[in-house]
Structures are given as C-alpha cells and as structure tokens.
Amino acid sequence: MLVVEGELRSLNPATLEVVGSVRPTDPAELEAIVARAQQAQARWAETSLDARRRLVLDTARVLLDRMDEVAELVTAETGKPLVESYTAELIVSVENARWVAAAAPRVLRVERAPFPQLYLKHKRGFLVYEPLGAVAVISPWNFPLAIPFTQAVAAVAAGNAVVVKPSELTPLTGEWVARAFAEAGAPEGLVQTVQGSGDEVGDALVRAPGIAKVFFTGSTAVGRRIGVACAELLRPVTLELGGKDPMLVLRDADLGRAVEGALWGAFSNCGQVCAGVERIYVASERCEEFVRALVRRAGELRLGRGDDPATELGPLVSEGQRARVEDLVAEARERGAEALCGGRRPDVGLPGWFYEPTVMAVRDGSPRLEREEVFGPVVTVAPFEDEDEAVALANSSPFGLGASVWTRDLERARRLAARLEAGSVWTNDVAYSYGAGQASWGGVKESGFGRTHSKHGLYACTQVKFVDADRGRVSVPWWYPYGPLGVEAFRGALEVLYGDGVGARAQAAWHHRRGLAYLARRYLSGR
C-alpha cells in the first residue's frame, strides 16, 4: 500500500505511473458508516422485490453507459489487457446483475411449506427470505470490479445494505461499485465504500458492530483470520479463498482445444486468477505432444501494457507478487523442476512487474510449487497413467475451487467430475461459469466455504424465517395434561403413522384403540 501525504495512491503495474489516489478511511469512522448503512437498509428492506430488481438493472446500465471509462480504469490499476477488462470485469458484472434481476423475484418470494402430516393439516406454513441487514464485502485486486459488484448486486436485491472494502492496490475501481449504485438512484448509504489496508480497515470492518455478515474473497491465510474473528462474534461469513486448479487432459481429448484452454486458463490476467489452471495432468501417451504445443503457444503470447489492444499478457499487480512467483520457481528449479519456457523477467521496454509465461515440468521434491497457490503466469505439467492416478493427483492439493476435464466422452467426464474435490468442474472449458449468474461459485477444503452467485448466492444474503398460519380452532393433543392414557395414545400413534405395511398399522390401531380414541377426542375438542 502506497500512502503519500495522507492519500492512498494507485500505481499502474505496467508503467509504475500514479493512476490516482483516494483518502483512506479512518477505522474510527466505521461505526458511523455502518450506522448509515443500517438506516438505509431498514428503509430498503420495506421495498418490493420489483423495486430492487429495477435498481439492479439501472446499476448495470450505468456500467454499460460508462464501459470505456471503467474498462480503462481497471486496466490502468491492474495491468490486465483491455479485452479482459471488458470480458472478465464488465460482461461478468452486467450479466450477473441481469440474472439477479430476473431471478430474485422468483427465488426470494415467500415459499409455501405445506404440511403432509395428518395432525398438522389444518396449518399453513411459509418460508420467508428476509434480508440480513448491513453486510461487508471485502474484495481482492485481481477482479476489482466483477467480484465486489456481483456480490453487492445479490445483497442489494435481497434487501441488504453493503459496505465494500476494495483492495488497497485497486482503490479507484473499488469506488465504482458504490458509484454505479449512486448514479442509478440508490438511497444514500445503501452501498458505501471504505478504503485502506486489510490489516487495519478490513479487520475493523469485519469486527464492526452492526455488520450482519462478511463476504470475503482473497487468500486462504487472510480468510482463516477473518473466519476466526467471525467465529468469535458468531457472525456468519462466506469465504472464497485460494485455488490450485487441476486440468485433466484425457487421451481422447481434442488436443488443440485443450492446449488453447490451458493457455488461457493458466495465463489470462497474468495467472492471477483464483480458478486459473495451475496444474495440468495429461494422459502419458499424449503428454509430450501436448507440452510441445503448449510451450510453443506460450512463447507466442504478446506481453505489454494493458491499454495496447495487441497485448495478451500484462504485468503482475505488484513487486511483491512478482517476487513471490520468482521465489517459487527458483525453489522448484533447485529441487529438479525444469522451466520448459519462461521463468524470467522479459524485456518489454517498460519498468513494470512483468514475468514471462512459464511452463514447468515438475519432478518429485518440488513441494511448494505443487502445493501452494502461485497466482502468477506459471503452470506445471505432468503425465498420468490412468483415471485413478489422474483423480489422485487432482485431489492431492489442499485446495478445491475448480477443476476441468478434457475429453470427448461426456459420460466419462461426468464420472470423473463426481470424484473431483472441487466447487466447480468444467468439461472442455475452464473458469467461464463465474460469468453465468445461475452457476454457483465457491470451493471446498482450503478454498473456503459458502457460495456466491446462483440461487444459493441469493439465499446466502438472507436469513430464512418459518412462519405459519393457524386459526387456533384445533386442539393440540400433546399439550398438557399428560398421563398414562397419553403414553398409550402416542405409542399407538407412532405405530399407526410409521409402521411397516397396512396390516401392521391396522393391527396397531386396534391394539391401541383406547389411546387413539383419546387422541381423537382431544384433537377435535378445540381445547
């Protein structure tokens, strides 16, 4: 985080030029900020689902109307190519907003919960999806618009207020979430942005009184700390953490498509994608051919500043991020891994934090590169002999965000998907479903828990309340008084209601006729 004269400055990671600055939030201000959010939310919760739907659509329209301005800012702050700012940021944001607007009135409407039980037939039951209150969205720098925007859209549609804390590396893009809602006519205080470091402002926001839930996307290490803090407060949390996604290329795969999928999955956004491809396992008889093609294509990628339309690979987001990538590659080399291409800083005529797309052939004994999330333009490749070995290799990671299976046999793909420990499994594609609102998003194991997107992402923004309707005209036979006849009655009821077979139930009814008659009298008495 670069703070100069009290301002948080944002740097272009390709040119190291200052993009702009914002004022950091004083943690002491959070109490008032959350209070404003609560006040706005109390009024917003009374609005109809249709009114919320219209605001979501209007907010998406703001992004569409300002798309060039937003895309250029995202590229300036992250270094990613402009194409990726339009696709992975803007299209993802708008598409998810439109899905939420269409689905929320259906998903969140009051749901009937009918009673099949004979003794409850006179009641009517309902599941009501109520807003949580003011929620916190703490988002990362790799997708500084799409991640907080899509989470805020779901929260607002469910009737909540949102306080967004963007990464200190992309503060200007983070401002656009609240700005888009404000320009769309959202009530004051409904969506707000706070700025600053995760250790200071982020931690204070997680613990702030009045925050009803935390949605965090980021590293597993930070996610653990947030999870502990929320557990101490008995505060619900959704954690979308790191990944180490495997790609399984079976012997019958379309190799050309698999190579192109691996290239994009491993190197888009300079590899800084939680669901990016970091490990590739190829059927042994096709591995050499696959690696040769992947290395050739990786060498053809055009590196440069993101605002050059010809650029396909931008820089890493920070000096520290590049240093981590270099450290992991260096250690792997020391332990016998081979860089088949890349593995060094390129000469692109710019001072930024560039690193070549790197394909590594791993050997036994390079544990950090195989176990830890790289979050950079580095992918490992290794062969497998059969399906069991492929699954074992894929599941050997402590992470479980996504995985992909590449084969022409869709039944085989479904069979493998059932065995893979991941929150999402794609067939002959990778990571695309974050841009499809109906698809759930989240991981297992150290990739976190909870879901965003899809109907489950909407449910995650609510608390479910059961409400019933009963005119009070039917007696409740299990109320007082008890007594010996009550014991016989309910023993008989258990056998009659849940016994095996019609004959056994009829026999139980005759045997317990005195107790059952007692129950019937109480049930029909109205007292």
Stockholm file with secondary structure:
# STOCKHOLM 1.0

chainA/1-527         MLVVEGELRSLNPATLEVVGSVRPTDPAELEAIVARAQQAQARWAETSLDARRRLVLDTARVLLDRMDEVAELVTAETGKPLVESYTAELIVSVENARWVAAAAPRVLRVERAPFPQLYLKHKRGFLVYEPLGAVAVISPWNFPLAIPFTQAVAAVAAGNAVVVKPSELTPLTGEWVARAFAEAGAPEGLVQTVQGSGDEVGDALVRAPGIAKVFFTGSTAVGRRIGVACAELLRPVTLELGGKDPMLVLRDADLGRAVEGALWGAFSNCGQVCAGVERIYVASERCEEFVRALVRRAGELRLGRGDDPATELGPLVSEGQRARVEDLVAEARERGAEALCGGRRPDVGLPGWFYEPTVMAVRDGSPRLEREEVFGPVVTVAPFEDEDEAVALANSSPFGLGASVWTRDLERARRLAARLEAGSVWTNDVAYSYGAGQASWGGVKESGFGRTHSKHGLYACTQVKFVDADRGRVSVPWWYPYGPLGVEAFRGALEVLYGDGVGARAQAAWHHRRGLAYLARRYLSGR
#=GR chainA/1-527 SS CEEETTEEEEECTTTCCEEEEECCCCGGGHHHHHHHHHHHHHHHTTSCHHHHHHHHHHHHHHHHHTHHHHHHHHHHHHCCCHHHIIIIIIIHHHHHHHHHHHHHHHHSSCEECCCCSGGGTTCEEEEEEEECSEEEEECCSSSTTHHHHHHHHHHHHTTCEEEEECCTTSHHHHHHHHHHHHHTTCCTTSEEECCSCIIIIIHHHHHCTTEEEEEEESCHHHHHHHHHHHHHHTCCEEEECCCCEEEEECTTSCHHHHHHHHHHHHHGGGGCCTTSEEEEEEEHHHHHHHHHHHHHHHHHCCBSCTTSTTCSBCCCSCHHHHHHHHHHHHHHHHTTCEEEECCSCCCCSSCSCCCCCEEEECCTTCHHHHHSCCCSSEEEEEEESSHHHHHHHHTTSSEESEEEEECSCHHHHHHHHHHSCSSEEEESSCSGGGGCTTSCBCCEETTEECCBSHHHHHHTTEEEEEEEECCSCSCCTTSSCCCHHHHHHHHHHHHHHHCSSHHHHHHHHHHTHHHHHHHHHHHHHCC
#=GC SS_cons         CEEETTEEEEECTTTCCEEEEECCCCGGGHHHHHHHHHHHHHHHTTSCHHHHHHHHHHHHHHHHHTHHHHHHHHHHHHCCCHHHIIIIIIIHHHHHHHHHHHHHHHHSSCEECCCCSGGGTTCEEEEEEEECSEEEEECCSSSTTHHHHHHHHHHHHTTCEEEEECCTTSHHHHHHHHHHHHHTTCCTTSEEECCSCIIIIIHHHHHCTTEEEEEEESCHHHHHHHHHHHHHHTCCEEEECCCCEEEEECTTSCHHHHHHHHHHHHHGGGGCCTTSEEEEEEEHHHHHHHHHHHHHHHHHCCBSCTTSTTCSBCCCSCHHHHHHHHHHHHHHHHTTCEEEECCSCCCCSSCSCCCCCEEEECCTTCHHHHHSCCCSSEEEEEEESSHHHHHHHHTTSSEESEEEEECSCHHHHHHHHHHSCSSEEEESSCSGGGGCTTSCBCCEETTEECCBSHHHHHHTTEEEEEEEECCSCSCCTTSSCCCHHHHHHHHHHHHHHHCSSHHHHHHHHHHTHHHHHHHHHHHHHCC
//
